[in-house]
Amino acid sequence: MACAGALAQAPAPTTPPERQRALVRMVRQDCGSCHGMYLTGGLGPPLTPAALADKPVSSMAATIFHGRPGTPMPPWRTFVTEAEALWIAEQLAGGFPPWPPRTSP
């Protein structure tokens, strides 16, 4: 998949903390409507680390950015950059952050 390779080769700029919070909120709310509020599956497949263990991060990022034609998975390129799609894929692979974010006591 050529676009997956392009996503993997681009150096990932640092995603500012405020944008990270917005991306976490987007994934939890928008992606959660199909993938389940806890990302354990629904209309879409689960997005848990165990379910994604054999998926290359670059391929996941390409799916987020470009969607999957012929499936309900839409492209999110209107809402995220390629670097942000890669950041989301990396977070999904490692266990996605909670929303709302947990605060320290």
GIDAPE-V401524 format. One record per residue. RES is the residue in one small letter. SS is DSSP state (~ for helix, > for strand, _ for the rest). OMEGA is omega in whole degrees, 0 to 359 (none if undefined). Layout:
res:RES ss:SS omega:OMEGA
res:RES ss:SS omega:OMEGA
This chain:
res:m ss:_ omega:186
res:a ss:~ omega:182
res:c ss:~ omega:177
res:a ss:~ omega:179
res:g ss:~ omega:179
res:a ss:~ omega:179
res:l ss:~ omega:183
res:a ss:~ omega:184
res:q ss:~ omega:181
res:a ss:_ omega:177
res:p ss:_ omega:182
res:a ss:_ omega:176
res:p ss:_ omega:179
res:t ss:_ omega:177
res:t ss:_ omega:182
res:p ss:_ omega:182
res:p ss:~ omega:181
res:e ss:~ omega:177
res:r ss:~ omega:176
res:q ss:~ omega:179
res:r ss:~ omega:179
res:a ss:~ omega:179
res:l ss:~ omega:177
res:v ss:~ omega:179
res:r ss:~ omega:180
res:m ss:~ omega:181
res:v ss:~ omega:182
res:r ss:~ omega:184
res:q ss:~ omega:186
res:d ss:~ omega:179
res:c ss:~ omega:180
res:g ss:~ omega:180
res:s ss:~ omega:176
res:c ss:~ omega:185
res:h ss:~ omega:179
res:g ss:_ omega:183
res:m ss:_ omega:176
res:y ss:_ omega:180
res:l ss:_ omega:181
res:t ss:_ omega:176
res:g ss:_ omega:180
res:g ss:_ omega:172
res:l ss:_ omega:177
res:g ss:_ omega:181
res:p ss:_ omega:177
res:p ss:_ omega:178
res:l ss:_ omega:179
res:t ss:_ omega:177
res:p ss:~ omega:180
res:a ss:~ omega:181
res:a ss:~ omega:184
res:l ss:~ omega:188
res:a ss:_ omega:182
res:d ss:_ omega:181
res:k ss:_ omega:176
res:p ss:_ omega:180
res:v ss:~ omega:180
res:s ss:~ omega:177
res:s ss:~ omega:177
res:m ss:~ omega:179
res:a ss:~ omega:178
res:a ss:~ omega:178
res:t ss:~ omega:178
res:i ss:~ omega:186
res:f ss:~ omega:186
res:h ss:~ omega:184
res:g ss:_ omega:177
res:r ss:_ omega:180
res:p ss:_ omega:179
res:g ss:_ omega:177
res:t ss:_ omega:176
res:p ss:_ omega:182
res:m ss:_ omega:181
res:p ss:_ omega:172
res:p ss:_ omega:180
res:w ss:_ omega:184
res:r ss:_ omega:175
res:t ss:_ omega:187
res:f ss:_ omega:182
res:v ss:_ omega:173
res:t ss:_ omega:176
res:e ss:~ omega:179
res:a ss:~ omega:178
res:e ss:~ omega:176
res:a ss:~ omega:177
res:l ss:~ omega:178
res:w ss:~ omega:179
res:i ss:~ omega:180
res:a ss:~ omega:178
res:e ss:~ omega:179
res:q ss:~ omega:178
res:l ss:~ omega:181
res:a ss:~ omega:183
res:g ss:~ omega:184
res:g ss:_ omega:189
res:f ss:_ omega:180
res:p ss:_ omega:179
res:p ss:_ omega:171
res:w ss:_ omega:357
res:p ss:_ omega:182
res:p ss:_ omega:177
res:r ss:_ omega:178
res:t ss:_ omega:179
res:s ss:_ omega:179
res:p ss:_ omega:none
